């Protein structure tokens, strides 16, 4: 159980780091570039079965979902570099979160 816990913590550290960069890097394009580099590096270091599928599914799915959600007026962003309504980096963060969730569920299934 201790090994599972450590693995789960290690999976979530990159997400926490990425979220921590949001107030530090004010330029959405620069932050998106950092996220792309971060994700590419993490996927090159370790790639599990269906990671790329989860990443692409998360990227497309969350972009469409957030667009619809934000279009209803329920949620708004002051940083709106993607389609004029949301931050460019947000779908990238969510896409990697999908990978992390997939990996975490696999660890919990063992």
Secondary structure, 3 states (H helix, E strand, C coil): CHHHHHHHHHHHHHHHHHHHHCCCCCCHHHHHHHHHHHHHHHHHHCCCCCHHHHHHHHHHHHHHHHHHHHHCCCCCCCCCCECCCECCCHHHHHHHHHHHHHHHHHHHHC
